[in-house]
């Protein structure tokens, strides 16, 4: 049966991303005959990864193509570490969030031990409350920083001053569940999630911009993430947009896109004291007619538009997706963003580029983390046992 393993992963990926599919639809997607689909689904069903059933509403003569569904009992722990919040969820095969727990995170500097202990506590709580027949097959974590591929080392997380923190190793030790633990950059994972399930479905060349406190990016070319030589690519938040009188950035430079469009810039431009308001509150006030807030949002929109124009000229994306707090910013500052793109992006590059907000909203990075947790299973469905 091992000769089927690549095809097993392909079939399981289809039902994981697209949901229940008939055998006929799977045969068409995979370019194989129905007898091959029968053998593959039987093997996956035997491993407890899929179920098969007659389509709803079928009656009478004939043999309708059975529907293959991802098993409701297979799940991963998905973890999202943002600047101000920690989230752990139980996400089922098929992408459904089954349960979740969240906790606040205080901006107090390097807090690896605190973060790991809290995540492990939330994770164990979810595991203890999962149905007895459920099976955890992996752990995927999204972190707001630059992640070393392989071991989940946070090489740099400027908001909290994390430098070379062994997050992946410590998280695996604290969870202690004998399952793979994988860690990725939040914007990279958000980009992949939007491509698979959200605003970027069917668009293999896309840019995802994620706002937390700063700004991160994920860029897909031909449906593949641009990781760069060491896996640290797509740091669009540190693209220089204002070299002459730019705001100081936590990375040590000045005038980065993040410094000009992030939370600190918007709060300051709106005349609010640090910590006294959120991005969503300033945007709400701007939309309600507050002139100072409106001017602040417009100014941020100008810088955001300049950054997006540069990205469009460089990568010619089919879609640019605004996620995290940038969903709110773009909603209010769309005229400024589009005006800058019209002025600065080359017509042949911008003519097909669509601007969209994240369809997965606040769950984009969490769903991306879940898919990272499922990666080993989808690569070899029979390997975990």
N, C-alpha and C positions, 0 to 999 in steps of 0.2 A: 504493500500500500504506500510505502514511502515515495514511490515514483510520482504520486499525486500531490506531494506537499506544496510545491509552488502554486498549483491550481487551487488547492484548498485555501491557501491564503488569499488568493484573488477573489474567490467566491465569498469568503467570509468578509472581506473588505467591502464588497458590493452591498451585502445586506447590513453591514455595520453603518455604512454611510447613507445608503438609500432607503433602508428599512425593508419591510417584507417585499419579496419579489417572487414571482412565479418561476417555476423551473424553466418555462419557455423563455421568459425574459432574461434569465441568467444565461441560458444557452446562447441567445442572440448577443448579449453583451460580451461574453467570453469567446465567442466564435467556435464553440464546440457542439457536439451533438447531444441529444437528450439522454442517451445512455451514459455518457460521461458525467453529465450533471447528476444523474441518479446515483452513480457511484460516489461522487464527491459529497453530495448531501447526506448520503447514508453514513459516510465516514465521519462527517462533522456532527451529525445527529448522535452517532454512537459515542462521540467524545463529549456530548452534552453542550455543544456550542450553538446548535440551531435546532429548531423544531419544524415540522411540516404539517400542513393542514389543508383541507379543502377550502377554496375561496368562499367567502361569505356570500350567501344568497344563491348558491348553485343548487339546482334541482334537476331531476329528470335523467334521461339517458346520456351516455357519453362519459368520457373520463377527463374532467377538467384538469389543467396543469396545477399541481399542488403548489401552495405558497410556502416559501422558505422564510422563516423568521429568525432573527437573532434570539438566542436563549435569554429569557428574563432573569436567569439566575447567575449570569456571569457579569462581573463588574470590576472596576478598578477604583482605587482611591485617587481622586484628582485634587491637587493642591494649588492654590493661587496665593502667592506672597506679594502683596502690594505694599506701598509705603505705609498706609494707615490701616490696613486690614489683612487678616489671615482668614482664608476660607479652605475648608476641606469638604469634599463631596464624594458620595458614592454614585458613580456614573455607570449605567449599565451598557452592555454591548448593544450598539444601536444609537448611543449618544444621549439617552435620556438621563437627566439628573434625578436620581431616586431619593436622595436625602442629602442634607448639607448641614454644616455647622460653621459659624463664623465668630471671630473675636477681633476686637480692636488691636491696633499695634501703635504704640507710642513712639514718636520720633525722638528717640533718645540716643542715637548713635549705634555703634556696633552691638548687636543684640542676638548673635547666633544662638547661644544657649537658650535664651528665652523663647525665640521663635521655634526652635526645634522641639523644645519641651511642650509648647502649646500645640503645635501641629500633631505631635505624637499623641497627646491626650485627646484631641478632637478625632483623630483617626481611629484610635482604639475604641472610642465611644461609638463611632459609626459601625465599626466591625462587630462590636458586641450586640448592636441592635439590628444587624442584618438578619434576614430570614435564615433558618438553619440550613436550607438547601442551597444557599448562595455560595459562590466561589469567587474569591478575589484573585485576579490573575496578574496584577501589577500595580505600580504607583507611578503617577506622572505629576511633576511639579513645575509650575510656572513661577519664575522669579524676576523681579524688576531690576535686572542688572546683566552684566556680561558674563556668560556662563561658559566654562570650558567643557567642550564635548567629551563624553565618556564618563567622567566622574562627578559632574555637577558642581565643580569648584566655582564659586563666585569670584571671578578675577577682579571685578570692579562693580560696586554698587554705590554710586556717588551720593544718593540721598541719605544713606545711613553710614557712609564712610567704610563700607565693606571692601576690603582688599584681600584677595586670596583666602577666603573663608570656605572651609570644607563643608559646605551645606549638604551636598548630596550624600557624602559619606556619613555625616552625623545624623542626617534624617533617616537613612537606612538603618543605622545602629539603634536609634531610638524607637523606630517602628517595630523592628525585629519580627517581620512576618514572612521571611524566606521567599520574598517575591522581588522581581527586579524593580529598582527605583531609578527613574530617569528624570533629569532636570533640564529645562530649556528656558530661553529668554522669553519674557511675556509677549513682546510684540511679534517675535518669530512665530510663536505658537498661535497667537491671534490671527496672523496672516493665513496660516495653514487652515485654521478652523473656518475662517470666512470663505476660503476657497472651496473647502469640502462641503460646508453646510450653510453658509451665510450669504453675504452680499456679493461675494466673488465667485459663486458657482458658475462654471462654464467659461470663466475668464482666466486663462492660465498666466497672463502677464498682468500682475496687479501689485499695488503698493498699499500696505496697511499702516496707518499712523495711529499709535496708541498713546493717549495722554493719561498719565497717572498724576504725579506731581510734575515730573519732567515729560519728555516726549521720546518715544521709541518707535522703531520702524521694522517692518518685515517686507521684503521684496521678493516676489516670485517671478521667475522668468521661465516660460514654458512649463509652468506648474511645479517648478522646483525652487526651493528656497535658496537664495544667495547667502551662503554662510561665510564666504571669505576664506582666506588661507588658514586661519586658526579657529574659525567658527564665530568670529566676533564682528561679522559684517552687518551692514544695514543700520549702523548707529546714526540715523538721520537726524536725531536730536542734537548732534554735535557737528552738524553741517554749518559752516560759517555763512551767516546772512547779513550781519551788520558789523563790518570790520572796523569802523571808525569811532563810533561812540556807543558800542554795544554794551549791554548789561553783563556784569560778571556772571560766569557760569560755574557750577560746582566742579566741573571737570578741570578748572584752572584757566580756561580760555575766556574770551569775551565775545559777545555777539553771536553765540550759537543759536540755532533755531529753538532749542529748548529754553534758553535764557530769555528769548524774546517772546515766546508764545506759551510758556508753561504757567503753572499755578501762581508762582511768585510774581511773575511779570503782570499778570492780569489783576491780581489782588492789589498790587502797588499802583497800577495805572488807574484803578477804580477808587483810589484814595482810602482804601481800607487798611487797617493795621494787620500785620501778619497773624494768621490764625483766627482772625475775627470774622471771616466769611469764606465760603467755598466758591469754587468756580460756578457751580450750578446756581448759587444764590446771586452772584454778580450777573450771570446771563439772564436769570429771571428778572432782575431789576432793570436790565437793559431792555428786555422785551416789553416791560411794563412802562417804559418811557423815561426812566432815570437818565438824565443827560450825561452825567459823569460816567455811569456804568456803560452807557451806549458808546461814548467816545472811547472808553477802554477796550470794549469788545471790538470796535472798528479798527483800532490800532493794532490789536493782536491779530485780527483778520488780515491786515496788510502784510505783516511779517509771515503769517502762515501761508498766504498766497504766494509770496516770493519763494518760500521753501518748496512748495508744491510745484511751482513753475520750473524750478531747477530740476526737480525729480522727473517731471514730465519730459523735459528736454533730454535728460540722461537715459531714461529707461523706456519711454514711449509706452506707458501702461494702458491697458484697456479700461481699468478702473482704479480710482484712488478711494480708499475706504477710511473714514474717520471713526476711531474707536475710543473707548474710555471717556475721559472728560472732554476730548476733542469732538465728540458727538455734539455736546452742548455748544461748544464754541463755534463749530461750523454751522450749526442750525441758525445761530444769531448773526454770524459774520459772513454768510455765504456771498453777499454782494461784493464785499471787499476781496474775498478769496478769489472769486471768479474774475473780478476786474484785473487783479494782478496776473492771473494766469493768461487772460486775454492779451495783456500788455507784454508779458515777458516770455511766455512759452511759444515756441515755433508753431505756426498754424498746422503744419503737417503732423506734428507730434500731438497736439492737443485736440485735433478735430474729432477723434474717436474716444478720447478719454472721458469717462463718466466719473462724477463725484457723488459718492454715496456715504451714508452713515452705516455703521455696523448693524447688521441684521441680528447678530447674537447679543448685542448690547453688552451689559455688564458681565455676561457669561462667556464672552469670546475667548479670553485667555484660560478660563477654567475648562472649557470644552477642548481647547488646544492641548491643555495639560492631560486631559483624559485620553485623547488620541495618542499622545506620547506614551502614556501608560499601557495602551493596548498594542503598541508597535511590535513587541516581541511575539505576542499571540498571533497577530495578523501576518507576521513574517513566517512563522512556523506554528500553525495551530495545534500540532500534536506534541510540541516540545515540552510544554510545562507540566504535562501529566495530570 
